[in-house]
Structure formats: structure tokens, C-alpha cells
């Protein structure tokens, strides 16, 4: 029997390319997927996502705009160790105080999940390098072009799960059309200023 999988699109549609995950989830909702796969758009509701994860999923695929320093529209697949995210500790008073029920704070969201006594299981991130996360509705051209690639990547991950391929997912990169290769290597460990895309890989 194949285990349940949650595919969660996250992001703020009012911050330009930060709406990437929401658009990919919307596109995936029109695809024919196995019964054991649930696709949902969580927007910026971290509390909603945490409680749904507490229902128990063996694998969770998170889709979000993710800054790693490569060309806009670059699609990444990263296996997250959510237990090592800053602040993701059961009973963390700081996490409980800082949690915004209408916000998407990855570290605090996983901390709440632990406080509920639940485990997120295997967590994969399908991320896209944003061009802009300034205020405004609508994705930039390179990120719009990457939506179809992200849909293909997620469907491929579902097919691997269905086939029983449980090997660890290394960081993989899919460049935008016409790009020769990634500029950066590995997950960025630097925190920048201003508007940030998803902090999943920090």
C-alpha cells in the first residue's frame, strides 16, 4: 500500500514571485494524480498547514519561491531536514510567541507540529528562484515559465514514490530555458535583507 502524500503550495500572491507555489498547486489540482496524493494551496497559512501535517503524511512536497542566488526561474529539488531548521524545537517558548496564524514561518510551523506530537515525515522542497518579491500581483516572465517545469518535477516525484523509490533526494537544479548552468553551488547559508522568498533551506 502506498503511503499518503501532501503536496502543499505556499506563498504570498501579493508579493510577486512569492506566489509561485500557489500557482503550481493550482495547476497540479487540474492534473490526474493518484488517490493517495492530496494537493492543497496553503498560501501563507502556516497554522493550517501544521494541523494538516499532524494528520500524518509519509511524504510532504512543499512548493515555494526559494532564493539561492541562481538565475530567476531556476527550479530546485531539496530534501529538507526540518528538525535542524532554526527554532524547530518542541516546546520552544519563542516559537510559540512568534507564531502568526496567518503567516508562513517554516521553522516555527515545524516547531508547532512537534508540539502537537506529530512528525512531518519526509519533506521535499520544490523551489524556484524568484526575480522579484516586491509588492504586486502576478509572476515575472521567468517564474511564469518555470511553473510548467515545477509541475513536471512534482509529478516525477509522485511517480518515484509510487514505484517505491525511496532513495534520498539530492539537491537538483533545473535551469530556465536557454541557461547554460547554475551560478551557485549548495544551499545558501546567508540571510539577506529586505523582502525574502521562502526560508526553507536556511
C-alpha positions, 0 to 999 in steps of 0.5 A: 500500500502506498503511503499518503502524500501532501503536496502543499503550495505556499506563498504570498500572491501579493508579493510577486514571485512569492506566489509561485507555489500557489500557482503550481498547486493550482495547476497540479489540482487540474492534473490526474494524480493518484488517490493517495496524493492530496494537493492543497494551496496553503498560501501563507497559512502556516497554522493550517498547514501544521494541523494538516501535517499532524494528520500524518503524511509519509511524504510532504512536497512543499512548493515555494519561491526559494532564493539561492542566488541562481538565475530567476526561474531556476527550479530546485529539488531539496530534501529538507531536514526540518528538525535542524531548521532554526527554532524547530524545537518542541516546546520552544517558548519563542516559537510559540510567541512568534507564531502568526496564524496567518503567516508562513514561518517554516521553522516555527510551523515545524516547531508547532507540529512537534508540539502537537506530537506529530512528525512531518515525515519526509519533506521535499522542497520544490523551489524556484528562484524568484526575480522579484518579491516586491509588492504586486500581483502576478509572476515575472516572465521567468517564474511564469515559465518555470511553473510548467517545469515545477509541475513536471518535477512534482509529478516525477516525484509522485511517480518515484514514490509510487514505484517505491523509490525511496532513495534520498533526494539530492539537491537538483537544479533545473535551469530556465530555458536557454541557461547554460548552468547554475551560478551557485553551488549548495544551499545558501547559508546567508540571510539577506535583507529586505523582502525574502522568498521562502526560508526553507533551506536556511 
